[in-house]
Amino acid sequence: QVQLVESGGGLVPAGGSLRLSCAAFGRTFSTVTMGWFRQAPGKEREFVGNTRWSGTDYADSVKGRFTISIDNAKNTVYLQMNSLKPEDTAVYYCAARPSYGDFRVPSAYNYWGQGTQVTVSS
């Protein structure tokens, strides 16, 4: 079993930055895709970005502002969010799938964290 624990959310003014962390505990996989998703009130969960050995991809809405990175020694994936906008307000989730691919739908992922709230004030 894999447990994902997110942290780093909070309240930030528009134009500000936050870095979210997602620490993985338990079973490890030789191949994995780590994804970030977000869900705003009344909306469906949407793709933010993912990373695997072959590359990293982002949703158009965050490209150039958000960056995903991994610290393998700490089993932690990060989401650096810059130039935040009020429309970035959502609960952010990390997810894991034990295979490689540019997976952009929530149903493709096997493991999920509990989510962390990000609120961007205007």
C-alpha positions as CSV (number, residue, x, y, z in Angstrom):
1,Q,0.0,0.0,0.0
2,V,1.1,3.6,-0.7
3,Q,0.2,6.6,1.4
4,L,0.6,10.1,0.0
5,V,0.6,13.1,2.3
6,E,0.4,16.6,0.9
7,S,1.4,19.8,2.7
8,G,2.2,23.4,2.0
9,G,-1.2,24.9,1.2
10,G,-2.4,28.2,2.5
11,L,-3.6,31.7,1.8
12,V,-1.6,33.8,-0.6
13,P,-2.3,37.1,-2.4
14,A,-2.5,37.2,-6.2
15,G,0.9,37.2,-7.7
16,G,2.4,35.2,-4.9
17,S,4.0,31.8,-4.7
18,L,3.5,28.6,-2.8
19,R,5.3,25.2,-2.8
20,L,3.3,22.1,-2.2
21,S,4.9,18.9,-1.1
22,C,3.7,15.3,-1.5
23,A,5.5,12.7,0.6
24,A,5.1,9.0,-0.3
25,F,5.2,6.3,2.4
26,G,5.0,2.6,2.1
27,R,5.5,0.5,-1.0
28,T,7.7,1.8,-3.7
29,F,7.5,1.2,-7.4
30,S,10.2,0.9,-10.0
31,T,8.0,2.8,-12.4
32,V,5.7,5.5,-11.4
33,T,3.9,8.6,-12.7
34,M,3.2,11.3,-10.1
35,G,0.3,13.6,-10.9
36,W,-1.1,16.8,-9.4
37,F,-4.8,17.7,-9.7
38,R,-7.0,20.4,-8.2
39,Q,-10.7,20.7,-7.5
40,A,-12.5,24.0,-6.9
41,P,-15.9,24.1,-5.2
42,G,-18.6,22.9,-7.5
43,K,-16.2,21.8,-10.2
44,E,-14.7,18.6,-11.3
45,R,-11.2,17.5,-10.4
46,E,-8.8,18.8,-13.1
47,F,-5.3,17.9,-14.2
48,V,-2.5,20.3,-13.2
49,G,0.6,18.3,-14.2
50,N,2.4,15.0,-14.0
51,T,6.0,13.8,-14.0
52,R,7.7,10.5,-14.8
53,W,11.1,9.4,-16.1
54,S,10.4,10.4,-19.7
55,G,9.3,13.9,-18.9
56,T,6.9,16.4,-17.2
57,D,3.7,17.8,-18.6
58,Y,1.4,20.6,-17.5
59,A,-2.1,21.8,-18.1
60,D,-2.2,24.9,-20.4
61,S,-3.7,26.9,-17.6
62,V,-0.6,26.6,-15.4
63,K,2.2,26.1,-18.0
64,G,5.0,28.6,-17.4
65,R,3.8,29.3,-13.8
66,F,3.9,25.9,-12.1
67,T,6.9,23.5,-11.9
68,I,6.9,19.9,-10.7
69,S,10.1,18.4,-9.2
70,I,11.0,15.2,-7.4
71,D,13.5,14.5,-4.6
72,N,14.0,10.8,-4.9
73,A,16.0,10.6,-1.7
74,K,13.0,11.9,0.3
75,N,10.3,10.2,-1.8
76,T,8.7,13.6,-2.2
77,V,7.3,15.4,-5.2
78,Y,6.9,19.1,-5.2
79,L,4.6,21.6,-7.0
80,Q,6.1,25.1,-7.1
81,M,3.4,27.6,-7.9
82,N,4.3,31.1,-9.0
83,S,2.3,34.1,-10.2
84,L,-0.8,32.7,-8.5
85,K,-4.2,33.9,-9.6
86,P,-7.5,33.8,-7.8
87,E,-8.7,31.1,-10.3
88,D,-6.0,28.8,-8.9
89,T,-7.9,28.6,-5.7
90,A,-8.7,24.9,-5.1
91,V,-7.9,21.8,-3.1
92,Y,-4.8,20.4,-4.6
93,Y,-4.2,16.6,-4.7
94,C,-1.2,14.5,-5.6
95,A,-1.7,11.1,-7.1
96,A,0.4,8.1,-8.1
97,R,0.2,5.4,-10.8
98,P,2.7,2.6,-10.9
99,S,3.4,2.9,-14.6
100,Y,4.8,5.5,-17.0
101,G,2.6,7.7,-19.1
102,D,1.2,11.2,-19.6
103,F,-2.0,10.4,-17.6
104,R,-4.3,13.4,-17.3
105,V,-7.5,11.9,-15.9
106,P,-8.1,11.2,-12.3
107,S,-9.3,7.7,-13.0
108,A,-5.9,6.7,-14.3
109,Y,-4.3,7.1,-10.8
110,N,-4.4,4.4,-8.1
111,Y,-3.3,6.3,-5.1
112,W,-4.3,9.7,-3.8
113,G,-3.4,12.1,-1.0
114,Q,-5.9,13.8,1.3
115,G,-5.5,17.2,-0.4
116,T,-4.3,20.6,0.7
117,Q,-6.2,23.9,0.3
118,V,-4.8,26.7,-1.7
119,T,-6.6,30.0,-1.6
120,V,-5.5,33.0,-3.7
121,S,-6.9,36.3,-2.7
122,S,-7.5,39.1,-5.3
